[in-house]
Structure formats: C-alpha cells, structure tokens
Amino acid sequence: MPAPRTVLLTGAAGGLGTLMRGLLPGYGYRLRLFDLRPVEGEPDAVTADLTDAAALREAVRGVDAVIHLAGISLEAPFEKILHSNIEGTYRLYEAAREEGVPRVVFASSNHAVGFTPRPAEGGPLIPVDTPHRPDTYYGLSKSFGEDLAQLYWDLHAVETVSVRIGSCFPEPTSVRMLSLWLSPADGARLFHAALTAPDVGHTVVYGSSANTRLWWDLSGARALGYEPQDDSEPYAAELIAKQGQPDPESPEHARLGGHFCTQPPIWPH
C-alpha cells in the first residue's frame, strides 16, 4: 500500500488525538479532524457524533486512510458504550466501505484481553492471539471493534490494523504503566507503520514502547515496520519509590487489565 497522504483522525480533541495531531504531520500526513467536541485551534475540524452517518460519510470522503481513536475511553454504562463505541465504530466502517477507503487503523485496547493473567517475571510474553477476555463494557467494545474489523476485511476488503494500546502519555504515571507505556513518539511511529505496511488484511498488534518490563509480544507490530525507540525504565525508580511494588497476588494486579478488573475508572473521569 502506498503511503497515504490524507488521513481522517477521529477523536482528534482527545488526549491521544491531541498528541497525534502534533506528531503525525511530521510523517507527511495531512490530517482531517473529527470529534464530538470542537478541536481547539482547528476551525476546519468536523464536529459531529459518530452516529451521524451523513457527517461521517462526508468526513471520510476522499481520504486515504482513517485512524479511529474516537469513543469513550473508560468504563461507562452499557447504553453509552453501545452508542459511542459499538454503533459509532460500525458507522465508521460503513462510511469507509461506502466511500472506498482502503484502510483503517483502529485504536483497540489492552482491556480487550484485560482478564488475561499477567505473565510471570521472566516468563513468556502474552501473545497477540490470546483470546478476548474483556474486563469491562469498554473492553468488550474493543473486542467488538476487532471482530468488526475482521468482518469488514473478509466481506468488503477494508484493511485494518487493530492496535491494542497500552497507555499513551508523555510519561508513565503508575508502576503498572511501566509495562504498558507507549510514548507519544513511539505511538506516532506505530501508527505510521500501521498506515504504510503492505497487505495487512486484518492484523492485531500490541501497542507499547520497548519497555524493559514489557508484558506482551511486540513481534506483530515490529513485522509492520515498527521500531520502538523508547523505554519506561528511566521512570521506574521514582514511581516505585512513590507507589511501592504491586502485589502480584492481589486481584487488582494479577490481570493484564489491572484495576479495570476490580474498580474501573468511570467516564467521564
């Protein structure tokens, strides 16, 4: 697939969307922005709900690819998840199909497999083909998104890279995040690889930096051409001093999804 030039970025006003708005143009992309909320400083951004089929179809018209970040990013009542994350993602894929957009990069999440046990220290990394074990309605919506992407590849030849993102922040903010952190710069590298790798069909990859304390297998992402440059380890000593070492036997720390498995943060935060 030739390098796409114009990319629709949904969720452009959110935390990850804001980071990518600053970084992806450096790879040569022209971004078309879409969000439910106005995007600060971007008067040309499309402001609409994902279930507004007409606005969404107009937004995808003529783009080379979509990076789909929009939706609720924490736990919420099922009805809200259903509207934003499930129906909204379906509407996005329908618009892409109708307008002939060849590729979507879908922001999945580690919470699609959140009840997966954390790997033992020194043990094998979690493989990307581990079965779905969502930890919340939010995680369930990401499992749905991955399956929807597979369906649209098999039925309609719309390619997708589903990226199970760990935590993309300028710095890790918890001891758990030391294992799942995706630096913003590595996030842009991974999205660029997902947009440009040839013949992806529907590919699921984990999204994090090359962390010393990594829990999951990044070989799928590397096969796309992703070369992570960052590691959370420089932040480890300070975070451990402040928060202590987590007890791997406690319910909160025994699973990949962490506190989402026990007391998930509720949207809006």
Phi and psi restraints in degrees (value plus and minus 20) as a CYANA .aco file:
   2 PRO   PHI     -85.2   -45.2
   2 PRO   PSI     134.3   174.3
   3 ALA   PHI     -79.7   -39.7
   3 ALA   PSI     100.6   140.6
   4 PRO   PHI     -89.4   -49.4
   4 PRO   PSI     129.6   169.6
   5 ARG   PHI    -126.4   -86.4
   5 ARG   PSI     -63.8   -23.8
   6 THR   PHI    -126.5   -86.5
   6 THR   PSI     102.5   142.5
   7 VAL   PHI    -145.9  -105.9
   7 VAL   PSI     108.9   148.9
   8 LEU   PHI    -100.5   -60.5
   8 LEU   PSI     105.4   145.4
   9 LEU   PHI    -130.5   -90.5
   9 LEU   PSI      85.6   125.6
  10 THR   PHI    -106.3   -66.3
  10 THR   PSI     134.7   174.7
  11 GLY   PHI      50.7    90.7
  11 GLY   PSI      10.7    50.7
  12 ALA   PHI     -88.2   -48.2
  12 ALA   PSI     -40.5    -0.5
  13 ALA   PHI    -110.0   -70.0
  13 ALA   PSI     -28.0    12.0
  14 GLY   PHI     -96.8   -56.8
  14 GLY   PSI     159.3   199.3
  15 GLY   PHI     -81.8   -41.8
  15 GLY   PSI     -72.0   -32.0
  16 LEU   PHI     -88.6   -48.6
  16 LEU   PSI     -60.0   -20.0
  17 GLY   PHI     -80.2   -40.2
  17 GLY   PSI     -60.3   -20.3
  18 THR   PHI     -83.1   -43.1
  18 THR   PSI     -62.3   -22.3
  19 LEU   PHI     -81.2   -41.2
  19 LEU   PSI     -65.2   -25.2
  20 MET   PHI     -91.9   -51.9
  20 MET   PSI     -48.2    -8.2
  21 ARG   PHI     -80.2   -40.2
  21 ARG   PSI     -52.8   -12.8
  22 GLY   PHI    -103.0   -63.0
  22 GLY   PSI     -44.0    -4.0
  23 LEU   PHI    -123.5   -83.5
  23 LEU   PSI     -58.4   -18.4
  24 LEU   PHI     -87.5   -47.5
  24 LEU   PSI     -52.2   -12.2
  25 PRO   PHI     -78.6   -38.6
  25 PRO   PSI     -44.2    -4.2
  26 GLY   PHI     -85.3   -45.3
  26 GLY   PSI     -36.6     3.4
  27 TYR   PHI    -114.7   -74.7
  27 TYR   PSI     -14.3    25.7
  28 GLY   PHI      76.7   116.7
  28 GLY   PSI     -11.4    28.6
  29 TYR   PHI    -107.6   -67.6
  29 TYR   PSI     121.7   161.7
  30 ARG   PHI    -116.6   -76.6
  30 ARG   PSI     101.2   141.2
  31 LEU   PHI    -118.0   -78.0
  31 LEU   PSI     112.5   152.5
  32 ARG   PHI    -124.1   -84.1
  32 ARG   PSI     108.3   148.3
  33 LEU   PHI    -126.3   -86.3
  33 LEU   PSI     121.9   161.9
  34 PHE   PHI    -162.3  -122.3
  34 PHE   PSI     112.9   152.9
  35 ASP   PHI    -183.0  -143.0
  35 ASP   PSI     137.2   177.2
  36 LEU   PHI     -87.0   -47.0
  36 LEU   PSI     -51.7   -11.7
  37 ARG   PHI    -122.1   -82.1
  37 ARG   PSI     134.0   174.0
  38 PRO   PHI     -79.7   -39.7
  38 PRO   PSI     123.6   163.6
  39 VAL   PHI    -114.8   -74.8
  39 VAL   PSI      96.1   136.1
  40 GLU   PHI     -77.2   -37.2
  40 GLU   PSI     109.7   149.7
  41 GLY   PHI      56.8    96.8
  41 GLY   PSI     -12.2    27.8
  42 GLU   PHI    -148.3  -108.3
  42 GLU   PSI      58.7    98.7
  43 PRO   PHI     -84.5   -44.5
  43 PRO   PSI     -39.1     0.9
  44 ASP   PHI    -109.8   -69.8
  44 ASP   PSI     -21.8    18.2
  45 ALA   PHI     -84.4   -44.4
  45 ALA   PSI     125.5   165.5
  46 VAL   PHI    -101.6   -61.6
  46 VAL   PSI     103.9   143.9
  47 THR   PHI    -129.2   -89.2
  47 THR   PSI      86.5   126.5
  48 ALA   PHI    -183.6  -143.6
  48 ALA   PSI     143.0   183.0
  49 ASP   PHI     -99.6   -59.6
  49 ASP   PSI     127.3   167.3
  50 LEU   PHI     -82.3   -42.3
  50 LEU   PSI     -42.6    -2.6
  51 THR   PHI    -107.1   -67.1
  51 THR   PSI     -17.8    22.2
  52 ASP   PHI    -101.9   -61.9
  52 ASP   PSI      71.9   111.9
  53 ALA   PHI     -80.8   -40.8
  53 ALA   PSI     -58.3   -18.3
  54 ALA   PHI     -87.5   -47.5
  54 ALA   PSI     -64.6   -24.6
  55 ALA   PHI     -86.0   -46.0
  55 ALA   PSI     -58.0   -18.0
  56 LEU   PHI     -88.7   -48.7
  56 LEU   PSI     -61.5   -21.5
  57 ARG   PHI     -84.8   -44.8
  57 ARG   PSI     -59.2   -19.2
  58 GLU   PHI     -83.7   -43.7
  58 GLU   PSI     -57.1   -17.1
  59 ALA   PHI     -87.6   -47.6
  59 ALA   PSI     -56.1   -16.1
  60 VAL   PHI    -104.5   -64.5
  60 VAL   PSI     -33.7     6.3
  61 ARG   PHI     -82.1   -42.1
  61 ARG   PSI     102.6   142.6
  62 GLY   PHI      65.9   105.9
  62 GLY   PSI     -21.0    19.0
  63 VAL   PHI    -104.1   -64.1
  63 VAL   PSI     139.1   179.1
  64 ASP   PHI    -109.3   -69.3
  64 ASP   PSI     -41.8    -1.8
  65 ALA   PHI    -187.4  -147.4
  65 ALA   PSI     147.7   187.7
  66 VAL   PHI    -147.5  -107.5
  66 VAL   PSI     114.9   154.9
  67 ILE   PHI    -125.2   -85.2
  67 ILE   PSI      93.7   133.7
  68 HIS   PHI    -121.2   -81.2
  68 HIS   PSI      78.8   118.8
  69 LEU   PHI    -127.9   -87.9
  69 LEU   PSI     -30.1     9.9
  70 ALA   PHI     -89.8   -49.8
  70 ALA   PSI     134.2   174.2
  71 GLY   PHI     109.6   149.6
  71 GLY   PSI     158.0   198.0
  72 ILE   PHI     -97.6   -57.6
  72 ILE   PSI     111.1   151.1
  73 SER   PHI    -127.8   -87.8
  73 SER   PSI     -12.3    27.7
  74 LEU   PHI    -153.5  -113.5
  74 LEU   PSI    -194.0  -154.0
  75 GLU   PHI     -95.0   -55.0
  75 GLU   PSI     130.0   170.0
  76 ALA   PHI    -177.6  -137.6
  76 ALA   PSI     145.5   185.5
  77 PRO   PHI     -74.7   -34.7
  77 PRO   PSI     128.9   168.9
  78 PHE   PHI     -76.5   -36.5
  78 PHE   PSI     -58.0   -18.0
  79 GLU   PHI     -80.8   -40.8
  79 GLU   PSI     -57.5   -17.5
  80 LYS   PHI     -92.0   -52.0
  80 LYS   PSI     -62.6   -22.6
  81 ILE   PHI     -81.0   -41.0
  81 ILE   PSI     -61.9   -21.9
  82 LEU   PHI     -79.1   -39.1
  82 LEU   PSI     -64.3   -24.3
  83 HIS   PHI     -88.7   -48.7
  83 HIS   PSI     -73.4   -33.4
  84 SER   PHI     -99.1   -59.1
  84 SER   PSI     -68.2   -28.2
  85 ASN   PHI    -113.8   -73.8
  85 ASN   PSI     -52.1   -12.1
  86 ILE   PHI    -115.0   -75.0
  86 ILE   PSI     -79.6   -39.6
  87 GLU   PHI     -84.2   -44.2
  87 GLU   PSI     -60.5   -20.5
  88 GLY   PHI     -80.5   -40.5
  88 GLY   PSI     -62.3   -22.3
  89 THR   PHI     -87.9   -47.9
  89 THR   PSI     -59.9   -19.9
  90 TYR   PHI     -78.5   -38.5
  90 TYR   PSI     -66.0   -26.0
  91 ARG   PHI     -81.4   -41.4
  91 ARG   PSI     -58.0   -18.0
  92 LEU   PHI     -81.8   -41.8
  92 LEU   PSI     -65.0   -25.0
  93 TYR   PHI     -88.0   -48.0
  93 TYR   PSI     -56.5   -16.5
  94 GLU   PHI     -83.5   -43.5
  94 GLU   PSI     -62.9   -22.9
  95 ALA   PHI     -83.2   -43.2
  95 ALA   PSI     -61.9   -21.9
  96 ALA   PHI     -82.2   -42.2
  96 ALA   PSI     -63.1   -23.1
  97 ARG   PHI     -82.9   -42.9
  97 ARG   PSI     -66.5   -26.5
  98 GLU   PHI     -83.8   -43.8
  98 GLU   PSI     -53.0   -13.0
  99 GLU   PHI    -117.9   -77.9
  99 GLU   PSI     -17.1    22.9
 100 GLY   PHI      51.8    91.8
 100 GLY   PSI       9.0    49.0
 101 VAL   PHI     -94.5   -54.5
 101 VAL   PSI     105.2   145.2
 102 PRO   PHI    -100.6   -60.6
 102 PRO   PSI     -40.7    -0.7
 103 ARG   PHI    -167.9  -127.9
 103 ARG   PSI     121.9   161.9
 104 VAL   PHI    -143.4  -103.4
 104 VAL   PSI     119.5   159.5
 105 VAL   PHI    -127.7   -87.7
 105 VAL   PSI      94.7   134.7
 106 PHE   PHI    -122.4   -82.4
 106 PHE   PSI     105.6   145.6
 107 ALA   PHI     -98.7   -58.7
 107 ALA   PSI      69.7   109.7
 108 SER   PHI    -101.8   -61.8
 108 SER   PSI    -182.9  -142.9
 109 SER   PHI    -175.7  -135.7
 109 SER   PSI     134.3   174.3
 110 ASN   PHI     -79.3   -39.3
 110 ASN   PSI     -39.9     0.1
 111 HIS   PHI     -96.7   -56.7
 111 HIS   PSI     -27.5    12.5
 112 ALA   PHI     -87.9   -47.9
 112 ALA   PSI     -41.4    -1.4
 113 VAL   PHI    -148.1  -108.1
 113 VAL   PSI      10.8    50.8
 114 GLY   PHI     -83.9   -43.9
 114 GLY   PSI     -48.1    -8.1
 115 PHE   PHI    -104.4   -64.4
 115 PHE   PSI     -17.3    22.7
 116 THR   PHI     -84.5   -44.5
 116 THR   PSI     111.2   151.2
 117 PRO   PHI     -80.4   -40.4
 117 PRO   PSI     121.3   161.3
 118 ARG   PHI     -84.0   -44.0
 118 ARG   PSI     127.2   167.2
 119 PRO   PHI     -90.0   -50.0
 119 PRO   PSI     126.5   166.5
 120 ALA   PHI     -87.0   -47.0
 120 ALA   PSI     129.9   169.9
 121 GLU   PHI     -77.9   -37.9
 121 GLU   PSI     105.8   145.8
 122 GLY   PHI      61.7   101.7
 122 GLY   PSI     -23.1    16.9
 123 GLY   PHI    -104.7   -64.7
 123 GLY   PSI    -199.3  -159.3
 124 PRO   PHI     -87.5   -47.5
 124 PRO   PSI     127.3   167.3
 125 LEU   PHI     -91.8   -51.8
 125 LEU   PSI     136.5   176.5
 126 ILE   PHI     -90.8   -50.8
 126 ILE   PSI     103.6   143.6
 127 PRO   PHI     -98.0   -58.0
 127 PRO   PSI     138.2   178.2
 128 VAL   PHI     -92.9   -52.9
 128 VAL   PSI     -39.2     0.8
 129 ASP   PHI    -111.0   -71.0
 129 ASP   PSI      -4.5    35.5
 130 THR   PHI     -81.6   -41.6
 130 THR   PSI     120.8   160.8
 131 PRO   PHI     -84.4   -44.4
 131 PRO   PSI     132.4   172.4
 132 HIS   PHI     -76.5   -36.5
 132 HIS   PSI     111.1   151.1
 133 ARG   PHI    -163.8  -123.8
 133 ARG   PSI      50.2    90.2
 134 PRO   PHI     -83.0   -43.0
 134 PRO   PSI     127.4   167.4
 135 ASP   PHI    -122.0   -82.0
 135 ASP   PSI     -25.5    14.5
 136 THR   PHI    -178.1  -138.1
 136 THR   PSI     152.1   192.1
 137 TYR   PHI     -81.3   -41.3
 137 TYR   PSI     -55.6   -15.6
 138 TYR   PHI     -78.6   -38.6
 138 TYR   PSI     -70.2   -30.2
 139 GLY   PHI     -81.3   -41.3
 139 GLY   PSI     -57.4   -17.4
 140 LEU   PHI     -80.1   -40.1
 140 LEU   PSI     -59.6   -19.6
 141 SER   PHI     -85.3   -45.3
 141 SER   PSI     -50.6   -10.6
 142 LYS   PHI     -95.3   -55.3
 142 LYS   PSI     -55.2   -15.2
 143 SER   PHI     -81.0   -41.0
 143 SER   PSI     -64.5   -24.5
 144 PHE   PHI     -78.4   -38.4
 144 PHE   PSI     -65.3   -25.3
 145 GLY   PHI     -80.3   -40.3
 145 GLY   PSI     -60.8   -20.8
 146 GLU   PHI     -83.9   -43.9
 146 GLU   PSI     -62.9   -22.9
 147 ASP   PHI     -88.6   -48.6
 147 ASP   PSI     -56.9   -16.9
 148 LEU   PHI     -82.7   -42.7
 148 LEU   PSI     -61.2   -21.2
 149 ALA   PHI     -80.7   -40.7
 149 ALA   PSI     -60.6   -20.6
 150 GLN   PHI     -83.0   -43.0
 150 GLN   PSI     -62.9   -22.9
 151 LEU   PHI     -81.4   -41.4
 151 LEU   PSI     -64.3   -24.3
 152 TYR   PHI     -91.3   -51.3
 152 TYR   PSI     -44.5    -4.5
 153 TRP   PHI     -91.8   -51.8
 153 TRP   PSI     -68.0   -28.0
 154 ASP   PHI     -87.8   -47.8
 154 ASP   PSI     -58.3   -18.3
 155 LEU   PHI    -107.3   -67.3
 155 LEU   PSI     -58.9   -18.9
 156 HIS   PHI    -145.6  -105.6
 156 HIS   PSI     -18.4    21.6
 157 ALA   PHI      41.7    81.7
 157 ALA   PSI       8.3    48.3
 158 VAL   PHI    -106.0   -66.0
 158 VAL   PSI      96.5   136.5
 159 GLU   PHI     -99.0   -59.0
 159 GLU   PSI     128.7   168.7
 160 THR   PHI    -164.0  -124.0
 160 THR   PSI     120.5   160.5
 161 VAL   PHI    -128.7   -88.7
 161 VAL   PSI      96.6   136.6
 162 SER   PHI    -113.9   -73.9
 162 SER   PSI      97.3   137.3
 163 VAL   PHI    -124.4   -84.4
 163 VAL   PSI      92.0   132.0
 164 ARG   PHI     -99.3   -59.3
 164 ARG   PSI      68.6   108.6
 165 ILE   PHI     -91.8   -51.8
 165 ILE   PSI     119.0   159.0
 166 GLY   PHI    -100.4   -60.4
 166 GLY   PSI    -113.9   -73.9
 167 SER   PHI    -163.3  -123.3
 167 SER   PSI      92.9   132.9
 168 CYS   PHI    -124.0   -84.0
 168 CYS   PSI      81.4   121.4
 169 PHE   PHI    -157.5  -117.5
 169 PHE   PSI     140.7   180.7
 170 PRO   PHI     -76.5   -36.5
 170 PRO   PSI     -55.4   -15.4
 171 GLU   PHI    -160.9  -120.9
 171 GLU   PSI     130.3   170.3
 172 PRO   PHI     -85.7   -45.7
 172 PRO   PSI     124.4   164.4
 173 THR   PHI    -136.5   -96.5
 173 THR   PSI     -18.1    21.9
 174 SER   PHI    -169.3  -129.3
 174 SER   PSI     143.9   183.9
 175 VAL   PHI     -84.2   -44.2
 175 VAL   PSI     -60.9   -20.9
 176 ARG   PHI     -77.8   -37.8
 176 ARG   PSI     -60.1   -20.1
 177 MET   PHI     -86.4   -46.4
 177 MET   PSI     -37.4     2.6
 178 LEU   PHI     -78.5   -38.5
 178 LEU   PSI     -47.2    -7.2
 179 SER   PHI    -109.6   -69.6
 179 SER   PSI     -43.4    -3.4
 180 LEU   PHI    -135.8   -95.8
 180 LEU   PSI     -21.2    18.8
 181 TRP   PHI     -82.2   -42.2
 181 TRP   PSI     114.0   154.0
 182 LEU   PHI    -137.5   -97.5
 182 LEU   PSI      89.1   129.1
 183 SER   PHI     -83.7   -43.7
 183 SER   PSI     129.6   169.6
 184 PRO   PHI     -75.0   -35.0
 184 PRO   PSI     -59.9   -19.9
 185 ALA   PHI     -84.0   -44.0
 185 ALA   PSI     -61.7   -21.7
 186 ASP   PHI     -89.0   -49.0
 186 ASP   PSI     -52.8   -12.8
 187 GLY   PHI     -79.3   -39.3
 187 GLY   PSI     -64.1   -24.1
 188 ALA   PHI     -85.3   -45.3
 188 ALA   PSI     -58.9   -18.9
 189 ARG   PHI     -81.4   -41.4
 189 ARG   PSI     -62.2   -22.2
 190 LEU   PHI     -89.5   -49.5
 190 LEU   PSI     -62.9   -22.9
 191 PHE   PHI     -84.0   -44.0
 191 PHE   PSI     -59.0   -19.0
 192 HIS   PHI     -81.7   -41.7
 192 HIS   PSI     -64.3   -24.3
 193 ALA   PHI     -82.4   -42.4
 193 ALA   PSI     -61.4   -21.4
 194 ALA   PHI     -86.2   -46.2
 194 ALA   PSI     -50.1   -10.1
 195 LEU   PHI     -97.7   -57.7
 195 LEU   PSI     -45.6    -5.6
 196 THR   PHI    -134.4   -94.4
 196 THR   PSI     -34.7     5.3
 197 ALA   PHI     -83.7   -43.7
 197 ALA   PSI     121.5   161.5
 198 PRO   PHI    -100.6   -60.6
 198 PRO   PSI     130.6   170.6
 199 ASP   PHI      33.0    73.0
 199 ASP   PSI      36.3    76.3
 200 VAL   PHI    -107.1   -67.1
 200 VAL   PSI     -38.3     1.7
 201 GLY   PHI      34.8    74.8
 201 GLY   PSI    -141.5  -101.5
 202 HIS   PHI    -138.0   -98.0
 202 HIS   PSI      94.8   134.8
 203 THR   PHI    -139.9   -99.9
 203 THR   PSI     110.2   150.2
 204 VAL   PHI    -124.2   -84.2
 204 VAL   PSI     111.4   151.4
 205 VAL   PHI    -155.6  -115.6
 205 VAL   PSI     137.8   177.8
 206 TYR   PHI    -107.5   -67.5
 206 TYR   PSI     127.1   167.1
 207 GLY   PHI    -140.4  -100.4
 207 GLY   PSI      81.8   121.8
 208 SER   PHI    -175.2  -135.2
 208 SER   PSI     151.3   191.3
 209 SER   PHI     -97.9   -57.9
 209 SER   PSI     158.4   198.4
 210 ALA   PHI    -104.1   -64.1
 210 ALA   PSI      45.1    85.1
 211 ASN   PHI     -93.9   -53.9
 211 ASN   PSI     119.3   159.3
 212 THR   PHI     -76.6   -36.6
 212 THR   PSI     -55.7   -15.7
 213 ARG   PHI    -117.0   -77.0
 213 ARG   PSI       5.5    45.5
 214 LEU   PHI     -75.5   -35.5
 214 LEU   PSI     118.6   158.6
 215 TRP   PHI    -121.6   -81.6
 215 TRP   PSI     -41.3    -1.3
 216 TRP   PHI    -146.7  -106.7
 216 TRP   PSI     145.4   185.4
 217 ASP   PHI    -105.1   -65.1
 217 ASP   PSI      99.7   139.7
 218 LEU   PHI    -114.4   -74.4
 218 LEU   PSI     -10.8    29.2
 219 SER   PHI     -83.7   -43.7
 219 SER   PSI     -53.7   -13.7
 220 GLY   PHI     -84.5   -44.5
 220 GLY   PSI     -62.4   -22.4
 221 ALA   PHI     -86.0   -46.0
 221 ALA   PSI     -60.8   -20.8
 222 ARG   PHI     -82.9   -42.9
 222 ARG   PSI     -53.3   -13.3
 223 ALA   PHI     -84.6   -44.6
 223 ALA   PSI     -42.1    -2.1
 224 LEU   PHI     -98.2   -58.2
 224 LEU   PSI     -31.7     8.3
 225 GLY   PHI      87.7   127.7
 225 GLY   PSI     -12.9    27.1
 226 TYR   PHI     -95.6   -55.6
 226 TYR   PSI     107.5   147.5
 227 GLU   PHI    -146.0  -106.0
 227 GLU   PSI      71.4   111.4
 228 PRO   PHI     -84.2   -44.2
 228 PRO   PSI     123.1   163.1
 229 GLN   PHI    -133.0   -93.0
 229 GLN   PSI     -30.7     9.3
 230 ASP   PHI    -134.8   -94.8
 230 ASP   PSI     142.8   182.8
 231 ASP   PHI    -166.6  -126.6
 231 ASP   PSI     117.1   157.1
 232 SER   PHI     -96.1   -56.1
 232 SER   PSI     -29.0    11.0
 233 GLU   PHI     -78.2   -38.2
 233 GLU   PSI     -55.3   -15.3
 234 PRO   PHI     -78.4   -38.4
 234 PRO   PSI     -38.5     1.5
 235 TYR   PHI    -115.4   -75.4
 235 TYR   PSI     -25.3    14.7
 236 ALA   PHI     -86.1   -46.1
 236 ALA   PSI     -68.9   -28.9
 237 ALA   PHI     -79.5   -39.5
 237 ALA   PSI     -64.9   -24.9
 238 GLU   PHI     -86.3   -46.3
 238 GLU   PSI     -62.7   -22.7
 239 LEU   PHI     -86.0   -46.0
 239 LEU   PSI     -61.0   -21.0
 240 ILE   PHI     -87.4   -47.4
 240 ILE   PSI     -57.6   -17.6
 241 ALA   PHI     -83.0   -43.0
 241 ALA   PSI     -56.5   -16.5
 242 LYS   PHI    -100.5   -60.5
 242 LYS   PSI     -58.7   -18.7
 243 GLN   PHI    -130.4   -90.4
 243 GLN   PSI     -35.4     4.6
 244 GLY   PHI      58.2    98.2
 244 GLY   PSI     146.2   186.2
 245 GLN   PHI     -98.6   -58.6
 245 GLN   PSI     111.0   151.0
 246 PRO   PHI     -88.1   -48.1
 246 PRO   PSI     127.8   167.8
 247 ASP   PHI    -101.6   -61.6
 247 ASP   PSI      91.6   131.6
 248 PRO   PHI     -85.9   -45.9
 248 PRO   PSI     -33.3     6.7
 249 GLU   PHI    -109.1   -69.1
 249 GLU   PSI     -34.4     5.6
 250 SER   PHI     -93.6   -53.6
 250 SER   PSI     128.0   168.0
 251 PRO   PHI     -76.3   -36.3
 251 PRO   PSI     -54.0   -14.0
 252 GLU   PHI     -87.3   -47.3
 252 GLU   PSI     -50.9   -10.9
 253 HIS   PHI    -127.5   -87.5
 253 HIS   PSI     -25.2    14.8
 254 ALA   PHI     -99.8   -59.8
 254 ALA   PSI     -36.3     3.7
 255 ARG   PHI    -136.7   -96.7
 255 ARG   PSI     136.7   176.7
 256 LEU   PHI     -78.3   -38.3
 256 LEU   PSI     -57.4   -17.4
 257 GLY   PHI     -95.7   -55.7
 257 GLY   PSI     -25.2    14.8
 258 GLY   PHI      38.9    78.9
 258 GLY   PSI    -155.3  -115.3
 259 HIS   PHI     -89.6   -49.6
 259 HIS   PSI     -30.8     9.2
 260 PHE   PHI     -82.5   -42.5
 260 PHE   PSI     -45.1    -5.1
 261 CYS   PHI     -98.7   -58.7
 261 CYS   PSI     -36.3     3.7
 262 THR   PHI    -143.0  -103.0
 262 THR   PSI     -72.2   -32.2
 263 GLN   PHI    -158.6  -118.6
 263 GLN   PSI      57.0    97.0
 264 PRO   PHI     -87.3   -47.3
 264 PRO   PSI     123.7   163.7
 265 PRO   PHI     -86.6   -46.6
 265 PRO   PSI     120.4   160.4
 266 ILE   PHI    -123.3   -83.3
 266 ILE   PSI     118.8   158.8
 267 TRP   PHI    -101.4   -61.4
 267 TRP   PSI     119.5   159.5
 268 PRO   PHI     -95.4   -55.4
 268 PRO   PSI     129.3   169.3
